[in-house]
Each structure stands twice: as structure tokens, then as C-alpha cells.
Amino acid sequence: MPGKGTLMEIRAIRGVKDILPGEVEKWQFVERTAREVFERYGYAEIKVPIFEHTSLFSRSIGETTDIVEKEMYSFEDQGGEKLTLRPEATAGICRAYVEHKLHQQPGFVKFYCIGPMFRYERPQAGRFRQFYQIDVEAIGEASPVVDAEVLAMLMTFLQRLGLQQLELHLNSLGDAVCRPRYRDELKSYIRRHLDQLCAECQSRFERNPLRVLDCKKEGCRAVMRDAPQTMAFLCDPCRQHFETLAGLLAGVGISYVLDPKLVRGLDYYTRTTFEVVAAGLGAQNSVTGGGRYDGLIEAIGGPPTPGIGFAIGFERLVTVLEHYGLTIPEPRPQVFVAPLSSAALHEAFILVERLRGVGLRAEMGYDEKSLRSQLRRANKLGAAFTVMLGERELAAGKVALKDMQGGEQEEISLAEVISYLQGRAQAAQA
């Protein structure tokens, strides 16, 4: 029990974390790069609600998946509605696509979404109950050219972040024409080796055999190494789709690894599926993944509509960046204004606001402390220049300007200091 006169410490909920200054700059860098690259490719940002009807996720993710069975944050509101905090963004984006009849617009839509997701997982390194994702969806076009564009954009984004040691893994899942035959062959193979599989795979292989291919237990992985592969069962249109995609990627210099174990267990996933892995990260080497889901819109009540997309976890991406030693430069003030008297404090505030008004990052001392203490603060903040303003400078209509890197100091007219600092900042960026 807390002692008399003390307050009980309130801490963050288990499985969530604060993103503090020093860390948040890395997130901002990732988000800034994502917006720049995606919008260059014609993707527009969409914001969808953080909670939706529970039925949306059970229909889109699948009743028998771990996410729906074990991990969703679901609750009833005061009106008895069954609601769920979104465990991923694709379902909400597809719901918005149907609800707002975006399929009636000419052409197809290209969206990206950035924000928090929620899953009740056991907290561990890199896994949180509130986590953040970048989600990208292209809805309304079945062409393999769209698949190639999505993958080219994804690889461009990751490379712009500074990641180079990456492998793109590809597979094709077929479609409603050729996939049933593959499922039958896979179930037959699994049935012959059932006693060698884990209890979970034994219980689910009849209704969802592709998920056995994705099991991480070594015994199951050993059995499934010789399982039938989807590529051997593709119909002609699916094979042509994959070959066209491969040719387009080769045309822009993107190599890939054909990965027959790369699957998605739900029936609405079709044809292209992919994952990007990073070298040197051991078993947990996946950076992002996604695929084509030509049956999803129909599964949630919309018209038959093709789609493809991917999701990237912020936490995972920042961890990978740190693993490769990539540093994000922290934003530092370009100018620090040091008032040296109470009279100068007023003028210093006006000067700082004018500096910010022309686009310079500026900080100031908030009282007339000693020059030494203010220079220490300017150094700690990493300011490029310090403007010193006291009674003598006010009387002369000048400021003392100190270059914090070189140490040189000069006097400049108060009327000209803003344009002078703008010029120095532009020269430093050139």
C-alpha cells in the first residue's frame, strides 16, 4: 500500500509503450519517407476508424485464425453492439471502399494508411498490444502491372530508408479455378503425415491446409519441405499473371526468390503473395509482407473486386534500421537567441518569432540568465548559431552572432540578422 500522503504510481498498460523524443524522430523519418514515396506513386492517405463491428474482422481475417480466436480486443458498447479495436487496417479500408461506393468511380483507387493497431499478444521483444503499421492497398485492378508497381514502390521505400540487404520472396497461390485441386493434393499429403504434425496443425488441416505450410514448429516444417507446391498447379491465366509480373520486375532490376512455402491461408487471397526479408536477423527476419486478395471485397458484402496490398510494422522497421546502424539525424535549432537583460527579453521573443516565421528552427532563453549558461544550453540543443542580445546591443541596433561550430563571433545589424541567417542556413543545406 502506498504510504500516507503519497500517490500510487500509474504506469502504462502492459504491452504498450511511450514513444519519447529521441525515439520519435526515427518514426517521423519513416513516416515522412513513406508519404513522400507513396504519394509519388499516386497513393492517397485514408484514415479509417480505430474500432469497427467485430463481424468485419471475423469475415475478413477468418473465424479460425489466431487473430480472431485469441488476439482481438472485442467488447460490447452501451448499446449492445459488438465492436473490436482494429487488429489490422485492410478490412477497414475495404469496408470504406464498399460503403462509399468507390467501385463506381472510374479507374481504381490507391490508398495508404498509417496508425495504431491492437492485438492481445504476449508482450515480448518487438511485439506490443498497441502497435503501429503502415498499410498500402490498391483496389479495383487485377493487372499484374499493379502487382509490379506495388512491389517496386515497396522496395523503393525500404531502400530510401537506407535498407540494402533485402530479399523479395514471391509465390503464387493460384485462384478459384486452380487452387481447389492444389488444396486437395496438399490435404492428401498432410493426411499421410498427420502423426508427425503438431496438435494444432492436426486439428486445422482439413479446413485450412495452407496454414500447415506456415507453421513455425520445426517438426511441421520438416514434414512440409516435401509438400506439393502451388506453382505446379497453376492454371494458364495464373501462370501468365506470375510470368508477366516476373518479367516486369526484371525490367526494373528487382530480383526475387521463389518461395513455395509463402502462403496465405484464407480463400480470398489469390495469385501474388510476397514477403521482404532482411539478411543477418536470424529467424525473425521478416520486414513486411502482403499479397493479392481478389476475393476479400466480396467476402465483406461488396461486389467482386480485385485488390493487392501490404503492411509494415513501425516497431519492426525501426528495429531493423537500428540493427543496421542507420542513424536518423535529430532536428536541431538553427538559431538560439540569448537575451542578456530584462529589456532584451521582449526583443528576443519578437526576433525568435520572426525567425520561425521565415522557416528557421529557433529557440531562445526564457529569462536573462548568464551568457555562459545560455551558451551551454545552445550547445546542448545543437544550435548552429547563437544571437546574443543585451542592453548594449539594443542601444546600437545590433546583435552579437556566434558561430557555434567554428567559434567566430561578429556584430550584425538587428534589421539584417534574419536575412543573414536565412542565407547561412541555405548555404549549409546546399
N, C-alpha and C positions, 0 to 999 in steps of 0.2 A: 504493500500500500504506500502511496506517496506520503511523505511527511507533512505535518501541518504547515500551511502557508505555501506549499509547492504545487505546481501544476503537473498533472500526468503528461509525459511526453507523447505527443501524437506523431506517428511515423507514417510513411507512405505504405499503402497496402502491399502485401506480399505479391511479388510478381510484376510490379510496375516500378518505374524509375523516373527520377527527375533528369532532364537534360539541361545541364547547367552551362553558363558561359565558359568558354574554353573547350567544351564538347559540342555545343550547339552550332559553332561555326562550321564544323565538319558537315553537319546535317544541312546547313544552309548552302554550303558549297555543292553538295549532292543535289539538293532541290533546285538550285539555280541552274546547274548544268542540265538537269532533266528538262526543265522548262525551255531552256534555250534550244536543245537538240530536238525535242518533240515538236515544238512549235515550228521549227524549220521544216519538219516533215508534214506539216499541216494538221497536227493534232491539237484539239481544243480542250481546255480543262473543264471537267464536270465535277460538281460537288453533290454527292448523294447522302441521304440521312445516315446517321450512325446506328440507328435501330430501324428494323423492318419487321413485318409479320414473320413469325417463325416459319410458316409454311413456305415462304420464298426460299429459305436456305435448305429446308428438308427436300424440296423438289429440285433445287439446282445443284446442291452438293451431294445429295444422296442419303436416304434414310439409314443405310448400313455403314456409312463412313464413320471413322473415329471422330471426325469433327462434329457431326450431328449427334452421334450416340453419346459422346463423352465430354466434348470440349466447349459447347456453345453456352454462352451466358444468356439464358432464356428466363422470362418472367411474365407474370400476368400484371397488367396495369389495373388501375381502379375500375375500369370499365369491363374487365374480364378478357381483354384482348391478349392473345399470346404473342409476345414480342421477343426479339433477340437482338443483342448488340452484334453488329456485323462481324463475322469471322473472316470475311474477305470482301472485296469490292465488286467483283464481276457480276454477281447476282443482282446487286442494287442497280448497277449501270444498265443491265439488260432489262430490269423491271422499268426503269425510267424510259428506255428506248421504246418499250411496248406501250406504256401508259401515255406517253406524249406523242404516240403515232409517228415516230421519227422514220419509220419504214415507208411512210407516204411521201417523204421528201425525195427529190431527185438525187441520184448518186448514193454513196454510203457515208457513214459517219466514222470519225476517228477521234477517240477520247483518251484523255489521261486523267487520273485521279490520285491525289496524294493525301494521306491522312491516317488516323489510328484505326486499328482492328483489334478484336478481342477474342481470346480463346482461353479456356480454363485448362492450362497445361501445367505440368510440374515445373516450377521455375528452375532454370539451370543456365549455364553459360550460353548466351546468345538467344535464349528463349524467354519470352515475357508474356504475361497475361494481357497487358495492353502493349501492342507493338505497332509499328508504323510501316506502311507499304506505299510503294509507287505502283500504280496499276495502269496498264495500257490496253485498250480494246479497239479493234477495227471491226465494225459490224455492218453487214449488208453486202459483202462482196466475197465470192468464192474463188476468185482467181489466185493461182499460185504466185502471181506477181505481188499480191498483197502480202502473202507469207514472206516473200523475199524482202519486201520493203520493211516489214516489222522486224525481221532479223537483222537487216542492215542497220536500222535505226538503233536497235538494242546494242549491237556490237560497237557502233559509233559512240553511243552514250558511255558505255563502260570504258572504252579507250580514252574518251575525253576526260574521264575521271583519273586517268593515269594507269589503268589496269592493262597489262600487256600479256601476261602468261595465262591466257584463257583458251579453253576448248569449247567449241559449239558441238553439242551432241544432238543428233537428229534421228527420228524414226517416223514411220507412217503407220497409223492404226487402221487404215482402210476405212470403209464406210458401211452403210446398212446393207449393201449388196454383198460385199466380200467378207465382212467381219464375222457374221454368224458361223461361217464354215471354219474360220480360224478359232473361234471360241469353242466349237465342238471338238476340234483336234486338240486344243490345249486342255480341255476338261478330260478328255480321254487319256492324255499323257499324265496329268496330275493324278487321276484315279489309280493309275498303275503304280504310283509312287507315294500314295497317300500316307502310308505308315511312316514315311521319312520326314513328313512335314510337321510344323508346329501345330498346336491345337487350334490356334486362330485361323490359320490357312485351311486346316481340315474342315472347319465349320463354315467357311465362306466361299470355298472354291466353286460350289455349284452355282451360286447366284452371281458371283463376281470373280471369275477365274483370273482375270488380268491383274488383280491386286496381289495374287500369289507371286507374280513376277517381280513385284515391287517390295516384297518382304525383305527386311534388313537382317533377319536371323541367318547366320552362316549356313546352318543345315538346309534351310529352304533355298538359299542362294546356290548351294552346291547342286541340289536336285534340278533347279530350274536352268542351269547352264546349258543343258541339252534339250530344253523345251522347244517346241516349234516356234518359229519366228514369224512375226506379222508380215514381213516383206515377201515371204514365199507365197502368201495367199492373196496378194493384192489383185483386184480386178484391173482391167486395162485403163479405165479412167483414173483410178487411184495411182496406178504406176506412172501414168503420164504426168499426173499432177506432181508427183515426187521428182521425176526426172526433170521436169521444167524448172522446179524450184532449185534443184541441184545445179542446173546449168546457169540460172540467174545468179546464184551465189558465187559460182566460179567466175562469172563475168566481172564481178566487182572485187575479186580477190579474197572472198571469205571461204575458208576451208572448214570442213566439219568431220566429225567422227560418226559413222553409222552405229547406232546403239540399239540393238534389238530388244533390250530389256527396259527401254524407256517407254513407259505406258501410262495411260490414264484409265482408271477403272470404270468410269461411267459411260453409258452408251452414247450420250450426246457428243462425246469427244470423237473427232473424225480426222483422218489423214494426218497432217503435220503435228508432231509433238516434239518439243525441244527442251534442252537444258544447257546452261552455261556453267562450266566448272573451272575452278582456278587451281593451278599447279601448286604443290607444296603445302596444301592444307589438310592432308590426311583424308580420313573417311568423310568428314563434314566439309566437302569441297564445293558444294553446290552454291552458286551465286544467285541464280534465278532460273525460272522455268516457265513454260507455258505451252500453248498449243491451239489447234483449231477446234471449235465447238459448234459445229453446224446444226446440232440438234437442241441447243440449250434454250434459245428463244421460244421454240415450240414447246419445250418441256414446261415453261412457266406460263403458258397460255397465249403466246404470241403467234404470228404467222411463221411458217418455215423461213428461217433467216440464217445465213452463214455468219460466222464470226471467228476471230482469232485474237489472242492477247497473251500478256504475261504479267507477272507480279514480281516485285523485288522488295525484300525486307530492308528497311533502313538500317536496323541494328546489324544485320548480317553484312551489309555493304560497307558500313563504317569499320567493322571488324576486319574485313578483307583489306581495306585501304590501309589500316594500321599495321596489319601483318606484313605488307609490302613496304612499310616505312614511308608511305606517302604522307606528307605533311600539308596541312591547309594553312596558308598564311592568315593570321588573325588580323582583322581590321584595326588599324591604329589611327589615332588622330593625326591629321597633317599639321595642325597648329594647336598650340597651347597658349592661352592668354593669361599672363600673370599680373593681376592688379597689385600695386605696391602701396596703395593708400586707400582710405575710405572714399575719397573723391574719385579715384581712378576706377573703383569697383563699378560705378554706374557706366562709365565709358567702356569698360572692359566687356560688360554684358552686351551693350549695343554692338560692339565690334564683333563679338562671337556670333551673335545672331546674323549680322551681315555676312560674315564668312560662311556660315551654314547656308544662308540664302543664295550664295553663288555656287553652292555644291561642294564646299570643302568640309571635311570632317574636323570639327573644332571642339575643344574642351577649354575650361577655364578654372582658375582658382576661385572658390566661392567666398573667401574673405581675404583680407590683406595680410596674409601670413608672410614670414620672411621669404626673401628671394630664394635662399638656399632650399627651404622646404618645398617651395613651389617647383623649383628646378628638379628636385628629387622626384616629385610626382609626375612631372612632364617626362622624365626619363623612364619611370616605371610604366607609364602609358605607352611609351614608344613614339612620342610625338616627333615629327621631323623638325619643326621649328617652335621656338618659344618667343612670343611677343611680350615684352616687359613694358608695363605702363604705370608710371608713378607721377607724382606732382610735377617734377622737373620736366618729364616728357609732355605732360598735358600743357604746361605753360609754353613749351616750344612748338607744340603742334606736331610732335614726332613720337616714334616708338623706338625702343631698342629691340632688334631682332637677332636671335641667336640660332645658328645652325646647330642642331643637337648632335649631328653626326660628326661634322668637321670641327666644331667648336668656334668658328668665326662669328664675330658679332659686329653689327653695323646699325647705324641710325637711318630710319626711313620716315618720310612724311606720313603722318596718320592718314591723310587723304589718299595716299598712293599705296598703302600697305596691302590692301585687298587685291588690287590688280597685280602687284608684285608677287604675292603668294600664289595667286592663280597661275601666273607664268611659271613659277618654280615647280608647282605641282604638275603642270602639263609637261614640263621638261623631264621630270622624274619618271613619268609614265611612258614617255616616248621610247 
